[in-house]
């Protein structure tokens, strides 16, 4: 429900109180492990199940580059653009317009 990411149980899984987080009760050596951040979760699951990431070094490198591009560029920039476009207060016109222009241009660059 709303605000659950601030509960002590969720903070135990992700001290940053952000979604997503994962607790794998069948982690390494059959111990539980808490994992935060989408890229870390994706990499953990891909390695655990030996799927989705190529074994060939060149192909693995290319795959990981795209994963890091998404978590370090495309994800944050589209999130920032969406925030300014949808949630910026109406009375903060200059700030809203700056954010929409700044992050809009970056999203166009990343996705073209």
Jmol script that loads the backbone (N, CA, C; Angstrom):
load data "model"
ATOM      1  N   UNK A   1       0.807  -1.181   0.000  1.00  0.00           N
ATOM      2  CA  UNK A   1       0.000   0.000   0.000  1.00  0.00           C
ATOM      3  C   UNK A   1       0.859   1.257   0.000  1.00  0.00           C
ATOM      4  N   UNK A   2       0.184   2.368   0.028  1.00  0.00           N
ATOM      5  CA  UNK A   2       0.858   3.669   0.006  1.00  0.00           C
ATOM      6  C   UNK A   2       1.769   3.832   1.218  1.00  0.00           C
ATOM      7  N   UNK A   3       2.999   4.221   0.965  1.00  0.00           N
ATOM      8  CA  UNK A   3       3.955   4.501   2.027  1.00  0.00           C
ATOM      9  C   UNK A   3       4.643   3.295   2.624  1.00  0.00           C
ATOM     10  N   UNK A   4       4.342   2.092   2.137  1.00  0.00           N
ATOM     11  CA  UNK A   4       4.954   0.890   2.720  1.00  0.00           C
ATOM     12  C   UNK A   4       6.469   0.880   2.602  1.00  0.00           C
ATOM     13  N   UNK A   5       7.014   1.590   1.605  1.00  0.00           N
ATOM     14  CA  UNK A   5       8.463   1.586   1.436  1.00  0.00           C
ATOM     15  C   UNK A   5       9.185   2.295   2.577  1.00  0.00           C
ATOM     16  N   UNK A   6       8.425   2.968   3.452  1.00  0.00           N
ATOM     17  CA  UNK A   6       9.038   3.634   4.593  1.00  0.00           C
ATOM     18  C   UNK A   6       8.939   2.796   5.872  1.00  0.00           C
ATOM     19  N   UNK A   7       8.302   1.631   5.802  1.00  0.00           N
ATOM     20  CA  UNK A   7       8.183   0.767   6.969  1.00  0.00           C
ATOM     21  C   UNK A   7       9.534   0.120   7.275  1.00  0.00           C
ATOM     22  N   UNK A   8       9.696  -0.322   8.522  1.00  0.00           N
ATOM     23  CA  UNK A   8      10.984  -0.906   8.917  1.00  0.00           C
ATOM     24  C   UNK A   8      11.294  -2.162   8.112  1.00  0.00           C
ATOM     25  N   UNK A   9      10.279  -2.951   7.763  1.00  0.00           N
ATOM     26  CA  UNK A   9      10.517  -4.153   6.971  1.00  0.00           C
ATOM     27  C   UNK A   9      11.052  -3.836   5.597  1.00  0.00           C
ATOM     28  N   UNK A  10      10.501  -2.825   4.970  1.00  0.00           N
ATOM     29  CA  UNK A  10      10.975  -2.475   3.629  1.00  0.00           C
ATOM     30  C   UNK A  10      12.344  -1.829   3.697  1.00  0.00           C
ATOM     31  N   UNK A  11      12.571  -0.976   4.677  1.00  0.00           N
ATOM     32  CA  UNK A  11      13.880  -0.337   4.815  1.00  0.00           C
ATOM     33  C   UNK A  11      14.962  -1.390   5.062  1.00  0.00           C
ATOM     34  N   UNK A  12      14.592  -2.513   5.656  1.00  0.00           N
ATOM     35  CA  UNK A  12      15.539  -3.614   5.815  1.00  0.00           C
ATOM     36  C   UNK A  12      15.968  -4.184   4.476  1.00  0.00           C
ATOM     37  N   UNK A  13      15.053  -4.157   3.494  1.00  0.00           N
ATOM     38  CA  UNK A  13      15.378  -4.638   2.159  1.00  0.00           C
ATOM     39  C   UNK A  13      16.076  -3.562   1.338  1.00  0.00           C
ATOM     40  N   UNK A  14      15.691  -2.314   1.549  1.00  0.00           N
ATOM     41  CA  UNK A  14      16.294  -1.210   0.805  1.00  0.00           C
ATOM     42  C   UNK A  14      16.417  -0.001   1.724  1.00  0.00           C
ATOM     43  N   UNK A  15      17.596   0.248   2.257  1.00  0.00           N
ATOM     44  CA  UNK A  15      17.787   1.384   3.174  1.00  0.00           C
ATOM     45  C   UNK A  15      17.474   2.733   2.533  1.00  0.00           C
ATOM     46  N   UNK A  16      17.394   2.773   1.210  1.00  0.00           N
ATOM     47  CA  UNK A  16      17.081   4.001   0.496  1.00  0.00           C
ATOM     48  C   UNK A  16      15.569   4.254   0.427  1.00  0.00           C
ATOM     49  N   UNK A  17      14.761   3.319   0.923  1.00  0.00           N
ATOM     50  CA  UNK A  17      13.290   3.428   0.953  1.00  0.00           C
ATOM     51  C   UNK A  17      12.687   3.660  -0.424  1.00  0.00           C
ATOM     52  N   UNK A  18      13.265   3.053  -1.435  1.00  0.00           N
ATOM     53  CA  UNK A  18      12.760   3.217  -2.797  1.00  0.00           C
ATOM     54  C   UNK A  18      12.371   1.862  -3.379  1.00  0.00           C
ATOM     55  N   UNK A  19      11.464   1.915  -4.303  1.00  0.00           N
ATOM     56  CA  UNK A  19      11.041   0.741  -5.039  1.00  0.00           C
ATOM     57  C   UNK A  19      11.852   0.739  -6.337  1.00  0.00           C
ATOM     58  N   UNK A  20      12.397  -0.373  -6.786  1.00  0.00           N
ATOM     59  CA  UNK A  20      12.157  -1.743  -6.370  1.00  0.00           C
ATOM     60  C   UNK A  20      13.178  -2.252  -5.358  1.00  0.00           C
ATOM     61  N   UNK A  21      12.790  -3.316  -4.714  1.00  0.00           N
ATOM     62  CA  UNK A  21      13.672  -4.062  -3.826  1.00  0.00           C
ATOM     63  C   UNK A  21      13.256  -5.527  -3.907  1.00  0.00           C
ATOM     64  N   UNK A  22      14.186  -6.392  -3.607  1.00  0.00           N
ATOM     65  CA  UNK A  22      13.933  -7.830  -3.684  1.00  0.00           C
ATOM     66  C   UNK A  22      14.590  -8.501  -2.492  1.00  0.00           C
ATOM     67  N   UNK A  23      13.877  -9.425  -1.880  1.00  0.00           N
ATOM     68  CA  UNK A  23      14.482 -10.321  -0.898  1.00  0.00           C
ATOM     69  C   UNK A  23      14.365 -11.721  -1.470  1.00  0.00           C
ATOM     70  N   UNK A  24      15.503 -12.320  -1.735  1.00  0.00           N
ATOM     71  CA  UNK A  24      15.544 -13.695  -2.231  1.00  0.00           C
ATOM     72  C   UNK A  24      15.846 -14.586  -1.035  1.00  0.00           C
ATOM     73  N   UNK A  25      14.853 -15.363  -0.623  1.00  0.00           N
ATOM     74  CA  UNK A  25      15.021 -16.239   0.539  1.00  0.00           C
ATOM     75  C   UNK A  25      15.814 -17.496   0.188  1.00  0.00           C
ATOM     76  N   UNK A  26      16.100 -17.667  -1.093  1.00  0.00           N
ATOM     77  CA  UNK A  26      16.920 -18.785  -1.545  1.00  0.00           C
ATOM     78  C   UNK A  26      18.150 -18.221  -2.251  1.00  0.00           C
ATOM     79  N   UNK A  27      18.844 -17.328  -1.571  1.00  0.00           N
ATOM     80  CA  UNK A  27      20.005 -16.656  -2.128  1.00  0.00           C
ATOM     81  C   UNK A  27      21.253 -17.510  -2.059  1.00  0.00           C
ATOM     82  N   UNK A  28      22.400 -16.879  -2.172  1.00  0.00           N
ATOM     83  CA  UNK A  28      23.674 -17.609  -2.140  1.00  0.00           C
ATOM     84  C   UNK A  28      23.817 -18.464  -0.886  1.00  0.00           C
ATOM     85  N   UNK A  29      24.269 -19.692  -1.061  1.00  0.00           N
ATOM     86  CA  UNK A  29      24.452 -20.659   0.026  1.00  0.00           C
ATOM     87  C   UNK A  29      23.166 -20.853   0.826  1.00  0.00           C
ATOM     88  N   UNK A  30      22.011 -20.735   0.131  1.00  0.00           N
ATOM     89  CA  UNK A  30      20.674 -20.916   0.720  1.00  0.00           C
ATOM     90  C   UNK A  30      20.347 -19.904   1.801  1.00  0.00           C
ATOM     91  N   UNK A  31      21.026 -18.771   1.782  1.00  0.00           N
ATOM     92  CA  UNK A  31      20.732 -17.691   2.732  1.00  0.00           C
ATOM     93  C   UNK A  31      19.926 -16.607   2.041  1.00  0.00           C
ATOM     94  N   UNK A  32      19.143 -15.877   2.819  1.00  0.00           N
ATOM     95  CA  UNK A  32      18.392 -14.749   2.272  1.00  0.00           C
ATOM     96  C   UNK A  32      19.347 -13.623   1.902  1.00  0.00           C
ATOM     97  N   UNK A  33      18.966 -12.894   0.865  1.00  0.00           N
ATOM     98  CA  UNK A  33      19.744 -11.731   0.448  1.00  0.00           C
ATOM     99  C   UNK A  33      18.773 -10.640   0.013  1.00  0.00           C
ATOM    100  N   UNK A  34      19.040  -9.415   0.442  1.00  0.00           N
ATOM    101  CA  UNK A  34      18.240  -8.259   0.046  1.00  0.00           C
ATOM    102  C   UNK A  34      18.994  -7.510  -1.051  1.00  0.00           C
ATOM    103  N   UNK A  35      18.258  -7.160  -2.099  1.00  0.00           N
ATOM    104  CA  UNK A  35      18.868  -6.480  -3.241  1.00  0.00           C
ATOM    105  C   UNK A  35      18.022  -5.269  -3.576  1.00  0.00           C
ATOM    106  N   UNK A  36      18.669  -4.122  -3.786  1.00  0.00           N
ATOM    107  CA  UNK A  36      17.961  -2.898  -4.150  1.00  0.00           C
ATOM    108  C   UNK A  36      18.476  -2.392  -5.493  1.00  0.00           C
ATOM    109  N   UNK A  37      17.688  -1.573  -6.130  1.00  0.00           N
ATOM    110  CA  UNK A  37      17.979  -0.951  -7.418  1.00  0.00           C
ATOM    111  C   UNK A  37      17.711  -1.916  -8.567  1.00  0.00           C
ATOM    112  N   UNK A  38      17.017  -1.408  -9.572  1.00  0.00           N
ATOM    113  CA  UNK A  38      16.553  -2.245 -10.676  1.00  0.00           C
ATOM    114  C   UNK A  38      17.696  -2.949 -11.402  1.00  0.00           C
ATOM    115  N   UNK A  39      18.775  -2.252 -11.688  1.00  0.00           N
ATOM    116  CA  UNK A  39      19.885  -2.869 -12.402  1.00  0.00           C
ATOM    117  C   UNK A  39      20.533  -3.985 -11.608  1.00  0.00           C
ATOM    118  N   UNK A  40      20.709  -3.777 -10.318  1.00  0.00           N
ATOM    119  CA  UNK A  40      21.304  -4.808  -9.468  1.00  0.00           C
ATOM    120  C   UNK A  40      20.387  -6.022  -9.374  1.00  0.00           C
ATOM    121  N   UNK A  41      19.088  -5.792  -9.293  1.00  0.00           N
ATOM    122  CA  UNK A  41      18.123  -6.896  -9.245  1.00  0.00           C
ATOM    123  C   UNK A  41      18.159  -7.672 -10.554  1.00  0.00           C
ATOM    124  N   UNK A  42      18.150  -6.953 -11.671  1.00  0.00           N
ATOM    125  CA  UNK A  42      18.178  -7.626 -12.973  1.00  0.00           C
ATOM    126  C   UNK A  42      19.449  -8.450 -13.141  1.00  0.00           C
ATOM    127  N   UNK A  43      20.589  -7.879 -12.774  1.00  0.00           N
ATOM    128  CA  UNK A  43      21.856  -8.588 -12.913  1.00  0.00           C
ATOM    129  C   UNK A  43      21.900  -9.807 -11.991  1.00  0.00           C
ATOM    130  N   UNK A  44      21.444  -9.650 -10.759  1.00  0.00           N
ATOM    131  CA  UNK A  44      21.420 -10.758  -9.807  1.00  0.00           C
ATOM    132  C   UNK A  44      20.581 -11.918 -10.342  1.00  0.00           C
ATOM    133  N   UNK A  45      19.359 -11.616 -10.801  1.00  0.00           N
ATOM    134  CA  UNK A  45      18.474 -12.676 -11.292  1.00  0.00           C
ATOM    135  C   UNK A  45      19.022 -13.329 -12.555  1.00  0.00           C
ATOM    136  N   UNK A  46      19.573 -12.531 -13.461  1.00  0.00           N
ATOM    137  CA  UNK A  46      20.142 -13.085 -14.691  1.00  0.00           C
ATOM    138  C   UNK A  46      21.297 -14.028 -14.369  1.00  0.00           C
ATOM    139  N   UNK A  47      22.137 -13.646 -13.426  1.00  0.00           N
ATOM    140  CA  UNK A  47      23.262 -14.506 -13.058  1.00  0.00           C
ATOM    141  C   UNK A  47      22.802 -15.723 -12.268  1.00  0.00           C
ATOM    142  N   UNK A  48      21.831 -15.540 -11.378  1.00  0.00           N
ATOM    143  CA  UNK A  48      21.340 -16.661 -10.577  1.00  0.00           C
ATOM    144  C   UNK A  48      20.762 -17.756 -11.470  1.00  0.00           C
ATOM    145  N   UNK A  49      19.961 -17.351 -12.452  1.00  0.00           N
ATOM    146  CA  UNK A  49      19.293 -18.325 -13.308  1.00  0.00           C
ATOM    147  C   UNK A  49      20.021 -18.580 -14.627  1.00  0.00           C
ATOM    148  N   UNK A  50      21.188 -17.953 -14.801  1.00  0.00           N
ATOM    149  CA  UNK A  50      22.000 -18.160 -16.006  1.00  0.00           C
ATOM    150  C   UNK A  50      21.184 -17.937 -17.286  1.00  0.00           C
ATOM    151  N   UNK A  51      20.445 -16.814 -17.298  1.00  0.00           N
ATOM    152  CA  UNK A  51      19.616 -16.466 -18.442  1.00  0.00           C
ATOM    153  C   UNK A  51      19.776 -14.981 -18.735  1.00  0.00           C
ATOM    154  N   UNK A  52      19.500 -14.609 -19.953  1.00  0.00           N
ATOM    155  CA  UNK A  52      19.389 -13.218 -20.393  1.00  0.00           C
ATOM    156  C   UNK A  52      20.712 -12.495 -20.605  1.00  0.00           C
ATOM    157  N   UNK A  53      21.792 -12.923 -19.994  1.00  0.00           N
ATOM    158  CA  UNK A  53      23.094 -12.301 -20.216  1.00  0.00           C
ATOM    159  C   UNK A  53      23.979 -13.307 -20.945  1.00  0.00           C
ATOM    160  N   UNK A  54      24.493 -12.923 -22.095  1.00  0.00           N
ATOM    161  CA  UNK A  54      25.327 -13.865 -22.869  1.00  0.00           C
ATOM    162  C   UNK A  54      26.595 -14.262 -22.105  1.00  0.00           C
ATOM    163  N   UNK A  55      27.094 -15.437 -22.434  1.00  0.00           N
ATOM    164  CA  UNK A  55      28.349 -15.912 -21.834  1.00  0.00           C
ATOM    165  C   UNK A  55      29.564 -15.429 -22.620  1.00  0.00           C
ATOM    166  N   UNK A  56      29.401 -15.198 -23.910  1.00  0.00           N
ATOM    167  CA  UNK A  56      30.477 -14.678 -24.741  1.00  0.00           C
ATOM    168  C   UNK A  56      30.877 -13.289 -24.226  1.00  0.00           C
ATOM    169  N   UNK A  57      32.161 -13.058 -24.037  1.00  0.00           N
ATOM    170  CA  UNK A  57      32.647 -11.814 -23.415  1.00  0.00           C
ATOM    171  C   UNK A  57      32.201 -10.568 -24.170  1.00  0.00           C
ATOM    172  N   UNK A  58      32.300 -10.578 -25.491  1.00  0.00           N
ATOM    173  CA  UNK A  58      31.915  -9.400 -26.277  1.00  0.00           C
ATOM    174  C   UNK A  58      30.411  -9.142 -26.160  1.00  0.00           C
ATOM    175  N   UNK A  59      29.603 -10.188 -26.282  1.00  0.00           N
ATOM    176  CA  UNK A  59      28.150 -10.039 -26.180  1.00  0.00           C
ATOM    177  C   UNK A  59      27.728  -9.647 -24.767  1.00  0.00           C
ATOM    178  N   UNK A  60      28.407 -10.212 -23.760  1.00  0.00           N
ATOM    179  CA  UNK A  60      28.119  -9.859 -22.365  1.00  0.00           C
ATOM    180  C   UNK A  60      28.390  -8.378 -22.130  1.00  0.00           C
ATOM    181  N   UNK A  61      29.518  -7.895 -22.646  1.00  0.00           N
ATOM    182  CA  UNK A  61      29.870  -6.488 -22.497  1.00  0.00           C
ATOM    183  C   UNK A  61      28.819  -5.590 -23.139  1.00  0.00           C
ATOM    184  N   UNK A  62      28.379  -5.944 -24.337  1.00  0.00           N
ATOM    185  CA  UNK A  62      27.352  -5.145 -25.012  1.00  0.00           C
ATOM    186  C   UNK A  62      26.046  -5.140 -24.215  1.00  0.00           C
ATOM    187  N   UNK A  63      25.655  -6.291 -23.716  1.00  0.00           N
ATOM    188  CA  UNK A  63      24.432  -6.397 -22.925  1.00  0.00           C
ATOM    189  C   UNK A  63      24.520  -5.535 -21.660  1.00  0.00           C
ATOM    190  N   UNK A  64      25.634  -5.628 -20.951  1.00  0.00           N
ATOM    191  CA  UNK A  64      25.793  -4.849 -19.719  1.00  0.00           C
ATOM    192  C   UNK A  64      25.863  -3.350 -19.997  1.00  0.00           C
ATOM    193  N   UNK A  65      26.439  -2.961 -21.139  1.00  0.00           N
ATOM    194  CA  UNK A  65      26.444  -1.544 -21.495  1.00  0.00           C
ATOM    195  C   UNK A  65      25.027  -1.003 -21.599  1.00  0.00           C
ATOM    196  N   UNK A  66      24.130  -1.771 -22.222  1.00  0.00           N
ATOM    197  CA  UNK A  66      22.746  -1.320 -22.364  1.00  0.00           C
ATOM    198  C   UNK A  66      22.033  -1.298 -21.015  1.00  0.00           C
ATOM    199  N   UNK A  67      22.332  -2.258 -20.153  1.00  0.00           N
ATOM    200  CA  UNK A  67      21.743  -2.245 -18.807  1.00  0.00           C
ATOM    201  C   UNK A  67      22.179  -0.987 -18.068  1.00  0.00           C
ATOM    202  N   UNK A  68      23.462  -0.677 -18.094  1.00  0.00           N
ATOM    203  CA  UNK A  68      23.963   0.502 -17.387  1.00  0.00           C
ATOM    204  C   UNK A  68      23.500   1.795 -18.045  1.00  0.00           C
ATOM    205  N   UNK A  69      23.342   1.787 -19.364  1.00  0.00           N
ATOM    206  CA  UNK A  69      22.776   2.953 -20.061  1.00  0.00           C
ATOM    207  C   UNK A  69      21.373   3.225 -19.532  1.00  0.00           C
ATOM    208  N   UNK A  70      20.600   2.175 -19.355  1.00  0.00           N
ATOM    209  CA  UNK A  70      19.227   2.371 -18.888  1.00  0.00           C
ATOM    210  C   UNK A  70      19.196   2.896 -17.456  1.00  0.00           C
ATOM    211  N   UNK A  71      19.948   2.273 -16.548  1.00  0.00           N
ATOM    212  CA  UNK A  71      19.860   2.679 -15.144  1.00  0.00           C
ATOM    213  C   UNK A  71      20.573   4.008 -14.874  1.00  0.00           C
ATOM    214  N   UNK A  72      21.558   4.362 -15.689  1.00  0.00           N
ATOM    215  CA  UNK A  72      22.296   5.596 -15.446  1.00  0.00           C
ATOM    216  C   UNK A  72      21.881   6.775 -16.299  1.00  0.00           C
ATOM    217  N   UNK A  73      21.124   6.520 -17.353  1.00  0.00           N
ATOM    218  CA  UNK A  73      20.760   7.595 -18.272  1.00  0.00           C
ATOM    219  C   UNK A  73      19.278   7.631 -18.570  1.00  0.00           C
ATOM    220  N   UNK A  74      18.821   6.657 -19.353  1.00  0.00           N
ATOM    221  CA  UNK A  74      17.444   6.677 -19.821  1.00  0.00           C
ATOM    222  C   UNK A  74      16.431   6.683 -18.676  1.00  0.00           C
ATOM    223  N   UNK A  75      16.614   5.841 -17.689  1.00  0.00           N
ATOM    224  CA  UNK A  75      15.665   5.786 -16.570  1.00  0.00           C
ATOM    225  C   UNK A  75      15.582   7.094 -15.795  1.00  0.00           C
ATOM    226  N   UNK A  76      16.706   7.597 -15.300  1.00  0.00           N
ATOM    227  CA  UNK A  76      16.649   8.851 -14.540  1.00  0.00           C
ATOM    228  C   UNK A  76      16.189  10.053 -15.367  1.00  0.00           C
ATOM    229  N   UNK A  77      16.632  10.134 -16.612  1.00  0.00           N
ATOM    230  CA  UNK A  77      16.261  11.304 -17.417  1.00  0.00           C
ATOM    231  C   UNK A  77      14.779  11.307 -17.758  1.00  0.00           C
ATOM    232  N   UNK A  78      14.216  10.143 -18.117  1.00  0.00           N
ATOM    233  CA  UNK A  78      12.776  10.115 -18.403  1.00  0.00           C
ATOM    234  C   UNK A  78      11.979  10.347 -17.128  1.00  0.00           C
ATOM    235  N   UNK A  79      12.495   9.878 -16.007  1.00  0.00           N
ATOM    236  CA  UNK A  79      11.826  10.150 -14.730  1.00  0.00           C
ATOM    237  C   UNK A  79      11.824  11.631 -14.388  1.00  0.00           C
ATOM    238  N   UNK A  80      12.953  12.291 -14.576  1.00  0.00           N
ATOM    239  CA  UNK A  80      13.030  13.731 -14.308  1.00  0.00           C
ATOM    240  C   UNK A  80      12.126  14.512 -15.255  1.00  0.00           C
ATOM    241  N   UNK A  81      12.134  14.133 -16.535  1.00  0.00           N
ATOM    242  CA  UNK A  81      11.260  14.800 -17.500  1.00  0.00           C
ATOM    243  C   UNK A  81       9.796  14.653 -17.085  1.00  0.00           C
ATOM    244  N   UNK A  82       9.405  13.435 -16.750  1.00  0.00           N
ATOM    245  CA  UNK A  82       8.021  13.195 -16.334  1.00  0.00           C
ATOM    246  C   UNK A  82       7.644  13.978 -15.096  1.00  0.00           C
ATOM    247  N   UNK A  83       8.571  14.095 -14.157  1.00  0.00           N
ATOM    248  CA  UNK A  83       8.288  14.856 -12.941  1.00  0.00           C
ATOM    249  C   UNK A  83       7.977  16.314 -13.267  1.00  0.00           C
ATOM    250  N   UNK A  84       8.849  16.945 -14.032  1.00  0.00           N
ATOM    251  CA  UNK A  84       8.628  18.354 -14.364  1.00  0.00           C
ATOM    252  C   UNK A  84       7.392  18.534 -15.237  1.00  0.00           C
ATOM    253  N   UNK A  85       7.157  17.626 -16.160  1.00  0.00           N
ATOM    254  CA  UNK A  85       6.017  17.734 -17.079  1.00  0.00           C
ATOM    255  C   UNK A  85       4.684  17.555 -16.354  1.00  0.00           C
ATOM    256  N   UNK A  86       4.629  16.637 -15.400  1.00  0.00           N
ATOM    257  CA  UNK A  86       3.348  16.279 -14.780  1.00  0.00           C
ATOM    258  C   UNK A  86       3.167  16.875 -13.383  1.00  0.00           C
ATOM    259  N   UNK A  87       4.224  16.920 -12.573  1.00  0.00           N
ATOM    260  CA  UNK A  87       4.059  17.243 -11.162  1.00  0.00           C
ATOM    261  C   UNK A  87       4.561  18.615 -10.727  1.00  0.00           C
ATOM    262  N   UNK A  88       5.277  19.321 -11.583  1.00  0.00           N
ATOM    263  CA  UNK A  88       5.772  20.648 -11.179  1.00  0.00           C
ATOM    264  C   UNK A  88       4.573  21.558 -10.894  1.00  0.00           C
ATOM    265  N   UNK A  89       4.630  22.319  -9.804  1.00  0.00           N
ATOM    266  CA  UNK A  89       3.513  23.198  -9.449  1.00  0.00           C
ATOM    267  C   UNK A  89       3.231  24.230 -10.547  1.00  0.00           C
ATOM    268  N   UNK A  90       1.964  24.491 -10.772  1.00  0.00           N
ATOM    269  CA  UNK A  90       1.548  25.444 -11.801  1.00  0.00           C
ATOM    270  C   UNK A  90       2.148  26.832 -11.575  1.00  0.00           C
ATOM    271  N   UNK A  91       2.342  27.222 -10.322  1.00  0.00           N
ATOM    272  CA  UNK A  91       2.859  28.562 -10.046  1.00  0.00           C
ATOM    273  C   UNK A  91       4.378  28.664 -10.235  1.00  0.00           C
ATOM    274  N   UNK A  92       5.036  27.548 -10.495  1.00  0.00           N
ATOM    275  CA  UNK A  92       6.490  27.525 -10.730  1.00  0.00           C
ATOM    276  C   UNK A  92       6.773  27.375 -12.232  1.00  0.00           C
ATOM    277  N   UNK A  93       6.231  28.293 -13.018  1.00  0.00           N
ATOM    278  CA  UNK A  93       6.296  28.185 -14.473  1.00  0.00           C
ATOM    279  C   UNK A  93       7.733  28.123 -14.982  1.00  0.00           C
ATOM    280  N   UNK A  94       8.593  29.004 -14.494  1.00  0.00           N
ATOM    281  CA  UNK A  94       9.975  29.023 -14.989  1.00  0.00           C
ATOM    282  C   UNK A  94      10.697  27.724 -14.666  1.00  0.00           C
ATOM    283  N   UNK A  95      10.529  27.241 -13.459  1.00  0.00           N
ATOM    284  CA  UNK A  95      11.185  25.989 -13.077  1.00  0.00           C
ATOM    285  C   UNK A  95      10.633  24.825 -13.889  1.00  0.00           C
ATOM    286  N   UNK A  96       9.318  24.789 -14.055  1.00  0.00           N
ATOM    287  CA  UNK A  96       8.703  23.721 -14.843  1.00  0.00           C
ATOM    288  C   UNK A  96       9.209  23.760 -16.282  1.00  0.00           C
ATOM    289  N   UNK A  97       9.189  24.935 -16.887  1.00  0.00           N
ATOM    290  CA  UNK A  97       9.623  25.054 -18.277  1.00  0.00           C
ATOM    291  C   UNK A  97      11.092  24.688 -18.433  1.00  0.00           C
ATOM    292  N   UNK A  98      11.921  25.102 -17.458  1.00  0.00           N
ATOM    293  CA  UNK A  98      13.342  24.737 -17.514  1.00  0.00           C
ATOM    294  C   UNK A  98      13.500  23.219 -17.453  1.00  0.00           C
ATOM    295  N   UNK A  99      12.833  22.574 -16.506  1.00  0.00           N
ATOM    296  CA  UNK A  99      12.950  21.132 -16.351  1.00  0.00           C
ATOM    297  C   UNK A  99      12.453  20.372 -17.563  1.00  0.00           C
ATOM    298  N   UNK A 100      11.314  20.794 -18.108  1.00  0.00           N
ATOM    299  CA  UNK A 100      10.766  20.131 -19.295  1.00  0.00           C
ATOM    300  C   UNK A 100      11.725  20.282 -20.469  1.00  0.00           C
ATOM    301  N   UNK A 101      12.265  21.484 -20.666  1.00  0.00           N
ATOM    302  CA  UNK A 101      13.201  21.701 -21.780  1.00  0.00           C
ATOM    303  C   UNK A 101      14.492  20.919 -21.567  1.00  0.00           C
ATOM    304  N   UNK A 102      15.073  21.027 -20.384  1.00  0.00           N
ATOM    305  CA  UNK A 102      16.363  20.382 -20.093  1.00  0.00           C
ATOM    306  C   UNK A 102      16.278  18.865 -20.220  1.00  0.00           C
ATOM    307  N   UNK A 103      15.322  18.269 -19.502  1.00  0.00           N
ATOM    308  CA  UNK A 103      15.232  16.815 -19.509  1.00  0.00           C
ATOM    309  C   UNK A 103      14.580  16.304 -20.784  1.00  0.00           C
ATOM    310  N   UNK A 104      13.716  17.102 -21.399  1.00  0.00           N
ATOM    311  CA  UNK A 104      13.130  16.713 -22.681  1.00  0.00           C
ATOM    312  C   UNK A 104      14.193  16.567 -23.753  1.00  0.00           C
ATOM    313  N   UNK A 105      15.135  17.510 -23.805  1.00  0.00           N
ATOM    314  CA  UNK A 105      16.221  17.418 -24.783  1.00  0.00           C
ATOM    315  C   UNK A 105      17.098  16.194 -24.518  1.00  0.00           C
ATOM    316  N   UNK A 106      17.350  15.915 -23.247  1.00  0.00           N
ATOM    317  CA  UNK A 106      18.185  14.762 -22.916  1.00  0.00           C
ATOM    318  C   UNK A 106      17.471  13.449 -23.262  1.00  0.00           C
ATOM    319  N   UNK A 107      16.172  13.379 -23.028  1.00  0.00           N
ATOM    320  CA  UNK A 107      15.418  12.179 -23.387  1.00  0.00           C
ATOM    321  C   UNK A 107      15.441  11.981 -24.900  1.00  0.00           C
ATOM    322  N   UNK A 108      15.283  13.072 -25.653  1.00  0.00           N
ATOM    323  CA  UNK A 108      15.355  12.963 -27.114  1.00  0.00           C
ATOM    324  C   UNK A 108      16.727  12.459 -27.546  1.00  0.00           C
ATOM    325  N   UNK A 109      17.789  12.980 -26.928  1.00  0.00           N
ATOM    326  CA  UNK A 109      19.141  12.537 -27.277  1.00  0.00           C
ATOM    327  C   UNK A 109      19.326  11.054 -26.976  1.00  0.00           C
ATOM    328  N   UNK A 110      18.887  10.644 -25.797  1.00  0.00           N
ATOM    329  CA  UNK A 110      19.074   9.248 -25.379  1.00  0.00           C
ATOM    330  C   UNK A 110      18.261   8.269 -26.234  1.00  0.00           C
ATOM    331  N   UNK A 111      17.111   8.702 -26.693  1.00  0.00           N
ATOM    332  CA  UNK A 111      16.204   7.773 -27.379  1.00  0.00           C
ATOM    333  C   UNK A 111      16.248   7.912 -28.898  1.00  0.00           C
ATOM    334  N   UNK A 112      17.174   8.720 -29.412  1.00  0.00           N
ATOM    335  CA  UNK A 112      17.227   8.850 -30.871  1.00  0.00           C
ATOM    336  C   UNK A 112      18.353   8.018 -31.468  1.00  0.00           C
TER     337      UNK A 112
END
end "model"
wireframe off; spacefill off
backbone 0.3
color backbone group
